[in-house]
Amino acid sequence: MPANQIAPFPAVVESLSHDGRGVARVQGKVWFVEGALPGETVIVRPTKTRRSFSLGVADKITVQSKDRTQAPCQYFGTCGGCVLQHLEHSAQLILKGKTLLVALGKVGVSPVGITNPMAAMPWGYRRKARFGVRFVPKKGGILVGFRERNSKHVTPLAECLVIDPSVNSVLPRLPSLLQGMSAPDRFPQVEVAVGDNATALVFQHLEPLTTEDTNRLEQFGRENNLLVYSQSGGPDSIEAIFPRQPVLLNYTLPKFSIVVGFSPTDFIQVNRLVNQALVEMVIDWLDIGPTDSVLDLFCGLGNFSLPTARGAKRVLGVDESSSLISRARDNALHNQISNATFERRDLFRKDLGEWDPGQFSKVIVDPPRSGAIEALNFVSKRVKPRFLAYVSCDPATLARDAACLTNAGAYRLVKLGLADMFPHTTHVESVALFHRIEDTVSDTK
Ligand SMILES: C[S@@+](CC[C@H](N)C(=O)[O-])C[C@H]1O[C@@H](n2cnc3c(N)ncnc32)[C@H](O)[C@@H]1O
């Protein structure tokens, strides 16, 4: 039956879906209910029906969760950026911990407790973001913001509570800047990247910029104390507009006296303080010492490799991106690190090369959301490290990969930690430590 022919009905919400909707079961059917929290009773207004599940909105909350809070952001409910603002921050962490344990439980990985979450800066934490730009004359012209929930439209933002404050001060000025360009409808995206030394904006454009456009962007950079770039194609097509001579952004890992240089389109961990805690935890859990040779897979700029190299005998960082590998090498040089080398390699291939058993005693793995099944198969069967730390941004692929390590009987999950990298969103960042079974008796840290 079409959604608009079903009258609103009461439902008890059992859990939260991966995208932050309340999950309720009514007469054998699963409903995903926007705006509803676990433990609540709500009146569901159906919005879409499907054979196996249906969608609805919580029109009224009749029994309210004790964890419900007033979302502070004026755009909450429309903007798709952070969908959990109506849940107390402490409850978000409990929920993410449960998500992690449920995912591991489903694939039969023996449970371990989760250590205290690495949490800091629940607001103003984002140092990387991509704002969508739309030209909608009937809404006043240029709109800049994040995508709306469940649609391709953009929520125009005058401020964002999770973005770094340096970006907030220029966000409201972006529409008029773009409106004055020669082809205002040809700028699909503005990417922002915040370093400890500066904030950069990258203006993606589909038509060549005129001299006037470039002058306008340059002036904007000068007036607002920003680095300004243009981008005509992929990440490598960025060109510095202000200043003309590109300035590398950087962030520090103070405990290890490391400065990591990066370009605005490079991957960096979004949350500065949580990243510092995550790096420290991985190095502590791996108990890195001067006899260790460490393999850092999906190493990016060297975020884990460089601080690890401070304490280890040697580190090999591997990543598919040649620009990141080249930047990681530069970063090693600038930090006077001579025991870290970097290699470009596609880690989704099955045969990963000539790494021999015993060559690396410890391995760090930090893959994209799709996980690292190929790399882990190879590493667990061939490299056979004693310890493996897996940094994950997706519980489902972590669980699949953890099962690959543990079900064959080679590894045991010994520690699990949650990193509050993306407060108020449903993203779950975690770290899992595995020990090789034959070594676990003598190695207990
Ligand atoms: C989550 S990021 C981690 C980066 C780094 N460890 C850090 O903390 O900044 C994932 C990394 O995987 C790399 N990557 C993606 N696909 C890959 C592949 N097929 N082979 C190797 N590296 C890949 C990306 O370039 C990116 O640097």
The ligand as an SDF file (V2000), in Angstrom:
LIG
                    3D

 27 29  0  0  0  0  0  0  0  0999 V2000
   41.6990    5.7910    6.0910 C   0  0  0  0  0  0  0  0  0  0  0  0
   42.9950    6.3960    5.0610 S   0  0  0  0  0  0  0  0  0  0  0  0
   44.3430    6.1850    6.1750 C   0  0  0  0  0  0  0  0  0  0  0  0
   45.5620    7.0000    5.9100 C   0  0  0  0  0  0  0  0  0  0  0  0
   46.5900    7.0970    7.0440 C   0  0  0  0  0  0  0  0  0  0  0  0
   46.8060    5.8450    7.6990 N   0  0  0  0  0  0  0  0  0  0  0  0
   46.2310    8.1720    8.0260 C   0  0  0  0  0  0  0  0  0  0  0  0
   46.0430    7.8720    9.2080 O   0  0  0  0  0  0  0  0  0  0  0  0
   46.1810    9.3550    7.6370 O   0  0  0  0  0  0  0  0  0  0  0  0
   43.1190    5.1060    3.8990 C   0  0  0  0  0  0  0  0  0  0  0  0
   44.2860    5.1440    2.9700 C   0  0  0  0  0  0  0  0  0  0  0  0
   44.1500    4.0290    2.0940 O   0  0  0  0  0  0  0  0  0  0  0  0
   44.7100    4.3590    0.8470 C   0  0  0  0  0  0  0  0  0  0  0  0
   44.1870    3.4020   -0.1440 N   0  0  0  0  0  0  0  0  0  0  0  0
   42.9540    3.3530   -0.7050 C   0  0  0  0  0  0  0  0  0  0  0  0
   42.8640    2.3030   -1.5550 N   0  0  0  0  0  0  0  0  0  0  0  0
   44.0600    1.6690   -1.5240 C   0  0  0  0  0  0  0  0  0  0  0  0
   44.5810    0.5210   -2.1840 C   0  0  0  0  0  0  0  0  0  0  0  0
   43.8500   -0.1760   -3.0470 N   0  0  0  0  0  0  0  0  0  0  0  0
   45.8420    0.1460   -1.9060 N   0  0  0  0  0  0  0  0  0  0  0  0
   46.5900    0.8540   -1.0360 C   0  0  0  0  0  0  0  0  0  0  0  0
   46.1700    1.9550   -0.4000 N   0  0  0  0  0  0  0  0  0  0  0  0
   44.9100    2.3590   -0.6310 C   0  0  0  0  0  0  0  0  0  0  0  0
   44.3230    5.7970    0.6280 C   0  0  0  0  0  0  0  0  0  0  0  0
   45.2030    6.4300   -0.2850 O   0  0  0  0  0  0  0  0  0  0  0  0
   44.4280    6.3610    2.0660 C   0  0  0  0  0  0  0  0  0  0  0  0
   45.6850    6.9390    2.2710 O   0  0  0  0  0  0  0  0  0  0  0  0
  1  2  1  0
  2  3  1  0
  2 10  1  0
  3  4  1  0
  4  5  1  0
  5  6  1  0
  5  7  1  0
  7  8  2  0
  7  9  1  0
 10 11  1  0
 11 12  1  0
 11 26  1  0
 12 13  1  0
 13 14  1  0
 13 24  1  0
 14 15  1  0
 14 23  1  0
 15 16  2  0
 16 17  1  0
 17 18  1  0
 17 23  2  0
 18 19  1  0
 18 20  2  0
 20 21  1  0
 21 22  2  0
 22 23  1  0
 24 25  1  0
 24 26  1  0
 26 27  1  0
M  CHG  2   2   1   9  -1
M  END
$$$$
